[in-house]
């Protein structure tokens, strides 16, 4: 597991040094082929809330999804509308021992997430994950992306498991711009 982590980090550094054009040309391994349709740049508008009792506010996002061959790299920024911009990186890879995709993400605000399970169902991607906030709180979350049949737009819902129920924390839509 440690070796796999080191390999992913080295690959990220390599891709950061060679630029996105080189990363885009790398073919995905067969186990990651479902992600091929979503490679590119996406722009979106979102409604977000901090917790089930807080009010909704608007946010916008920009996301670049690139192939690293044996992993998919997702880099994005979210503008929360008050001048606060958060960025993140998400790495999705295939674990041959678990025979499934695994993921980890890190935010500029200090949070991180670890994917616990995920799956594709035609044009729908669902990812269950554990989020560790900068103030050391642990949250169980689920993201569901419902892509259009042509993979040019996507609707996202992010839910948080709290008080024994799934509650929507983020809802919105993105459009592929390249």
DOVODREN-204281 format. One record per residue (C-alpha): residue number from 1; residue in one letter; x, y, z. Coordinates in nm, 4 decimals, decimal comma. Example, Ala and Ser with C-alpha at 12.3 -4.5 7.8 and 13.67 -1.06 7.14 Angstrom:
BEGIN
<node pos="1" code="A" u="1,2300" v="-0,4500" w="0,7800"/>
<node pos="2" code="S" u="1,3670" v="-0,1060" w="0,7140"/>
***
This chain:
BEGIN
<node pos="1" code="X" u="0,0000" v="0,0000" w="0,0000"/>
<node pos="2" code="X" u="0,2862" v="0,2356" w="0,0870"/>
<node pos="3" code="X" u="0,4539" v="0,1582" w="-0,2458"/>
<node pos="4" code="X" u="0,1318" v="0,2349" w="-0,4341"/>
<node pos="5" code="X" u="0,0988" v="0,5684" w="-0,2538"/>
<node pos="6" code="X" u="0,4584" v="0,6618" w="-0,3372"/>
<node pos="7" code="X" u="0,3997" v="0,5652" w="-0,7003"/>
<node pos="8" code="X" u="0,0904" v="0,7874" w="-0,7196"/>
<node pos="9" code="X" u="0,2748" v="1,0833" w="-0,5626"/>
<node pos="10" code="X" u="0,5691" v="1,0435" w="-0,8034"/>
<node pos="11" code="X" u="0,3241" v="1,0293" w="-1,0949"/>
<node pos="12" code="X" u="0,1494" v="1,3460" w="-0,9787"/>
<node pos="13" code="X" u="0,4815" v="1,5297" w="-0,9557"/>
<node pos="14" code="X" u="0,5755" v="1,4039" w="-1,3036"/>
<node pos="15" code="X" u="0,2449" v="1,5229" w="-1,4501"/>
<node pos="16" code="X" u="0,2717" v="1,8585" w="-1,2748"/>
<node pos="17" code="X" u="0,6156" v="1,9085" w="-1,4311"/>
<node pos="18" code="X" u="0,5226" v="1,7959" w="-1,7824"/>
<node pos="19" code="X" u="0,1901" v="1,9819" w="-1,8015"/>
<node pos="20" code="X" u="-0,1680" v="1,8883" w="-1,8822"/>
<node pos="21" code="X" u="-0,1106" v="1,8372" w="-2,2569"/>
<node pos="22" code="X" u="0,1172" v="1,5415" w="-2,1878"/>
<node pos="23" code="X" u="-0,1183" v="1,4034" w="-1,9214"/>
<node pos="24" code="X" u="-0,4152" v="1,4168" w="-2,1623"/>
<node pos="25" code="X" u="-0,2336" v="1,1959" w="-2,4147"/>
<node pos="26" code="X" u="-0,1792" v="0,9084" w="-2,1684"/>
<node pos="27" code="X" u="-0,4260" v="0,6227" w="-2,2290"/>
<node pos="28" code="X" u="-0,6213" v="0,4908" w="-1,9322"/>
<node pos="29" code="X" u="-0,5840" v="0,1322" w="-1,8158"/>
<node pos="30" code="X" u="-0,8903" v="-0,0855" w="-1,8984"/>
<node pos="31" code="X" u="-1,0246" v="-0,0743" w="-1,5403"/>
<node pos="32" code="X" u="-1,0481" v="0,3073" w="-1,5578"/>
<node pos="33" code="X" u="-1,2025" v="0,3279" w="-1,9086"/>
<node pos="34" code="X" u="-1,5431" v="0,4456" w="-1,7723"/>
<node pos="35" code="X" u="-1,3699" v="0,7718" w="-1,6723"/>
<node pos="36" code="X" u="-1,2581" v="0,8372" w="-2,0313"/>
<node pos="37" code="X" u="-1,5896" v="1,0095" w="-2,1131"/>
<node pos="38" code="X" u="-1,5451" v="1,2720" w="-1,8415"/>
<node pos="39" code="X" u="-1,1880" v="1,3829" w="-1,9218"/>
<node pos="40" code="X" u="-1,1693" v="1,7541" w="-1,9932"/>
<node pos="41" code="X" u="-1,2648" v="2,0875" w="-1,8378"/>
<node pos="42" code="X" u="-1,5964" v="2,1451" w="-1,6612"/>
<node pos="43" code="X" u="-1,7631" v="2,4660" w="-1,5299"/>
<node pos="44" code="X" u="-2,0484" v="2,4549" w="-1,2813"/>
<node pos="45" code="X" u="-2,2947" v="2,6394" w="-1,0589"/>
<node pos="46" code="X" u="-2,3839" v="2,4999" w="-0,7161"/>
<node pos="47" code="X" u="-2,5973" v="2,5438" w="-0,4087"/>
<node pos="48" code="X" u="-2,4060" v="2,4588" w="-0,0908"/>
<node pos="49" code="X" u="-2,4752" v="2,4541" w="0,2814"/>
<node pos="50" code="X" u="-2,2498" v="2,3867" w="0,5768"/>
<node pos="51" code="X" u="-2,4936" v="2,1668" w="0,7692"/>
<node pos="52" code="X" u="-2,8603" v="2,0592" w="0,7521"/>
<node pos="53" code="X" u="-2,9750" v="2,3626" w="0,9520"/>
<node pos="54" code="X" u="-2,7723" v="2,6310" w="0,7732"/>
<node pos="55" code="X" u="-2,8974" v="2,8348" w="0,4755"/>
<node pos="56" code="X" u="-2,8059" v="2,7554" w="0,1144"/>
<node pos="57" code="X" u="-2,5597" v="2,9775" w="-0,0723"/>
<node pos="58" code="X" u="-2,4390" v="2,9835" w="-0,4322"/>
<node pos="59" code="X" u="-2,0951" v="2,8765" w="-0,5517"/>
<node pos="60" code="X" u="-1,9238" v="2,8182" w="-0,8856"/>
<node pos="61" code="X" u="-1,6592" v="2,5664" w="-0,9862"/>
<node pos="62" code="X" u="-1,3958" v="2,4932" w="-1,2457"/>
<node pos="63" code="X" u="-1,2684" v="2,1351" w="-1,2769"/>
<node pos="64" code="X" u="-0,9986" v="1,9757" w="-1,4951"/>
<node pos="65" code="X" u="-1,0043" v="1,5968" w="-1,5279"/>
<node pos="66" code="X" u="-0,6971" v="1,4326" w="-1,6833"/>
<node pos="67" code="X" u="-0,5717" v="1,0824" w="-1,7487"/>
<node pos="68" code="X" u="-0,2584" v="0,9596" w="-1,5787"/>
<node pos="69" code="X" u="-0,2840" v="0,6148" w="-1,7363"/>
<node pos="70" code="X" u="-0,3212" v="0,4096" w="-1,4208"/>
<node pos="71" code="X" u="-0,5041" v="0,6912" w="-1,2373"/>
<node pos="72" code="X" u="-0,7412" v="0,9799" w="-1,3069"/>
<node pos="73" code="X" u="-0,6469" v="1,3226" w="-1,1718"/>
<node pos="74" code="X" u="-0,9202" v="1,5723" w="-1,0877"/>
<node pos="75" code="X" u="-0,8132" v="1,9276" w="-1,0007"/>
<node pos="76" code="X" u="-1,0710" v="2,1869" w="-0,9208"/>
<node pos="77" code="X" u="-1,1524" v="2,5170" w="-0,7590"/>
<node pos="78" code="X" u="-1,4740" v="2,6314" w="-0,5939"/>
<node pos="79" code="X" u="-1,5558" v="3,0009" w="-0,5581"/>
<node pos="80" code="X" u="-1,7813" v="3,0309" w="-0,2555"/>
<node pos="81" code="X" u="-1,8985" v="3,3759" w="-0,3645"/>
<node pos="82" code="X" u="-1,7493" v="3,5768" w="-0,0786"/>
<node pos="83" code="X" u="-1,3994" v="3,5877" w="-0,2237"/>
<node pos="84" code="X" u="-1,3064" v="3,2534" w="-0,0666"/>
<node pos="85" code="X" u="-1,1704" v="3,0101" w="-0,3228"/>
<node pos="86" code="X" u="-1,0974" v="2,6508" w="-0,2273"/>
<node pos="87" code="X" u="-0,8989" v="2,4165" w="-0,4479"/>
<node pos="88" code="X" u="-0,8651" v="2,0411" w="-0,4357"/>
<node pos="89" code="X" u="-0,7008" v="1,7477" w="-0,6037"/>
<node pos="90" code="X" u="-0,8616" v="1,4052" w="-0,6277"/>
<node pos="91" code="X" u="-0,6806" v="1,0930" w="-0,7446"/>
<node pos="92" code="X" u="-0,8765" v="0,7860" w="-0,8566"/>
<node pos="93" code="X" u="-0,6933" v="0,4611" w="-0,9190"/>
<node pos="94" code="X" u="-0,7621" v="0,0907" w="-0,9510"/>
<node pos="95" code="X" u="-0,6674" v="-0,1429" w="-0,6661"/>
<node pos="96" code="X" u="-0,6082" v="-0,4944" w="-0,8064"/>
<node pos="97" code="X" u="-0,6342" v="-0,6516" w="-0,4605"/>
<node pos="98" code="X" u="-0,9754" v="-0,4973" w="-0,3879"/>
<node pos="99" code="X" u="-1,0635" v="-0,5270" w="-0,7575"/>
<node pos="100" code="X" u="-1,2176" v="-0,1838" w="-0,7529"/>
<node pos="101" code="X" u="-1,1466" v="0,1848" w="-0,7819"/>
<node pos="102" code="X" u="-1,0062" v="0,3744" w="-0,4865"/>
<node pos="103" code="X" u="-0,9716" v="0,7473" w="-0,4361"/>
<node pos="104" code="X" u="-0,8166" v="1,0119" w="-0,2145"/>
<node pos="105" code="X" u="-0,8577" v="1,3870" w="-0,2206"/>
<node pos="106" code="X" u="-0,6960" v="1,6837" w="-0,0516"/>
<node pos="107" code="X" u="-0,8166" v="2,0441" w="-0,0216"/>
<node pos="108" code="X" u="-0,6326" v="2,3729" w="0,0128"/>
<node pos="109" code="X" u="-0,8385" v="2,4346" w="0,3282"/>
<node pos="110" code="X" u="-0,6697" v="2,1363" w="0,4955"/>
<node pos="111" code="X" u="-0,9392" v="1,8724" w="0,4593"/>
<node pos="112" code="X" u="-0,8980" v="1,5323" w="0,3042"/>
<node pos="113" code="X" u="-1,1216" v="1,2473" w="0,1936"/>
<node pos="114" code="X" u="-1,0797" v="0,8756" w="0,1394"/>
<node pos="115" code="X" u="-1,3135" v="0,6907" w="-0,0958"/>
<node pos="116" code="X" u="-1,4665" v="0,3806" w="0,0604"/>
<node pos="117" code="X" u="-1,6556" v="0,2519" w="-0,2446"/>
<node pos="118" code="X" u="-1,7636" v="0,3663" w="-0,5874"/>
<node pos="119" code="X" u="-1,9371" v="0,2397" w="-0,8924"/>
<node pos="120" code="X" u="-2,0601" v="0,3251" w="-1,2418"/>
<node pos="121" code="X" u="-2,4102" v="0,2457" w="-1,3606"/>
<node pos="122" code="X" u="-2,4181" v="0,3553" w="-1,7266"/>
<node pos="123" code="X" u="-2,4066" v="0,7345" w="-1,6914"/>
<node pos="124" code="X" u="-2,4211" v="0,7531" w="-1,3109"/>
<node pos="125" code="X" u="-2,1158" v="0,7538" w="-1,0836"/>
<node pos="126" code="X" u="-2,1641" v="0,7117" w="-0,7081"/>
<node pos="127" code="X" u="-1,8777" v="0,7539" w="-0,4620"/>
<node pos="128" code="X" u="-1,9022" v="0,6894" w="-0,0883"/>
<node pos="129" code="X" u="-1,6249" v="0,8478" w="0,1152"/>
<node pos="130" code="X" u="-1,5086" v="0,9555" w="0,4565"/>
<node pos="131" code="X" u="-1,4185" v="1,3224" w="0,4902"/>
<node pos="132" code="X" u="-1,1770" v="1,4518" w="0,7517"/>
<node pos="133" code="X" u="-1,2272" v="1,8257" w="0,8089"/>
<node pos="134" code="X" u="-0,9438" v="2,0629" w="0,9016"/>
<node pos="135" code="X" u="-1,0828" v="2,0783" w="1,2570"/>
<node pos="136" code="X" u="-1,0601" v="1,6950" w="1,2786"/>
<node pos="137" code="X" u="-1,4284" v="1,6143" w="1,2403"/>
<node pos="138" code="X" u="-1,5147" v="1,2965" w="1,0530"/>
<node pos="139" code="X" u="-1,8061" v="1,2920" w="0,8086"/>
<node pos="140" code="X" u="-1,9561" v="1,0096" w="0,6029"/>
<node pos="141" code="X" u="-2,0553" v="1,1416" w="0,2595"/>
<node pos="142" code="X" u="-2,1863" v="1,0236" w="-0,0737"/>
<node pos="143" code="X" u="-2,1534" v="1,1993" w="-0,4121"/>
<node pos="144" code="X" u="-2,3679" v="1,1074" w="-0,7089"/>
<node pos="145" code="X" u="-2,2883" v="1,2372" w="-1,0588"/>
<node pos="146" code="X" u="-2,5622" v="1,1856" w="-1,3190"/>
<node pos="147" code="X" u="-2,4168" v="1,2495" w="-1,6643"/>
<node pos="148" code="X" u="-2,6171" v="1,3276" w="-1,9759"/>
<node pos="149" code="X" u="-2,6059" v="1,0485" w="-2,2390"/>
<node pos="150" code="X" u="-2,3526" v="1,2504" w="-2,4451"/>
<node pos="151" code="X" u="-2,1378" v="1,3272" w="-2,1346"/>
<node pos="152" code="X" u="-2,1571" v="1,7044" w="-2,2016"/>
<node pos="153" code="X" u="-2,3310" v="1,7920" w="-1,8730"/>
<node pos="154" code="X" u="-2,3607" v="1,6455" w="-1,5245"/>
<node pos="155" code="X" u="-2,5834" v="1,6946" w="-1,2215"/>
<node pos="156" code="X" u="-2,4154" v="1,6445" w="-0,8842"/>
<node pos="157" code="X" u="-2,5611" v="1,5752" w="-0,5438"/>
<node pos="158" code="X" u="-2,3410" v="1,5447" w="-0,2358"/>
<node pos="159" code="X" u="-2,5036" v="1,4077" w="0,0766"/>
<node pos="160" code="X" u="-2,3837" v="1,3944" w="0,4364"/>
<node pos="161" code="X" u="-2,4926" v="1,1166" w="0,6724"/>
<node pos="162" code="X" u="-2,6002" v="1,2889" w="0,9916"/>
<node pos="163" code="X" u="-2,8568" v="1,2156" w="1,2622"/>
<node pos="164" code="X" u="-2,9211" v="0,8758" w="1,1022"/>
<node pos="165" code="X" u="-3,0255" v="1,0260" w="0,7653"/>
<node pos="166" code="X" u="-2,8690" v="1,1255" w="0,4341"/>
<node pos="167" code="X" u="-2,9012" v="1,5043" w="0,3903"/>
<node pos="168" code="X" u="-2,8130" v="1,7037" w="0,0772"/>
<node pos="169" code="X" u="-2,5157" v="1,9380" w="0,1317"/>
<node pos="170" code="X" u="-2,4321" v="2,0271" w="-0,2312"/>
<node pos="171" code="X" u="-2,6468" v="2,0297" w="-0,5420"/>
<node pos="172" code="X" u="-2,5701" v="2,1663" w="-0,8872"/>
<node pos="173" code="X" u="-2,4854" v="2,1204" w="-1,2502"/>
<node pos="174" code="X" u="-2,1678" v="2,1410" w="-1,4588"/>
<node pos="175" code="X" u="-2,1117" v="2,1634" w="-1,8323"/>
<node pos="176" code="X" u="-1,8117" v="2,0303" w="-2,0226"/>
<node pos="177" code="X" u="-1,6305" v="2,3196" w="-2,1929"/>
<node pos="178" code="X" u="-1,3533" v="2,1231" w="-2,3694"/>
***
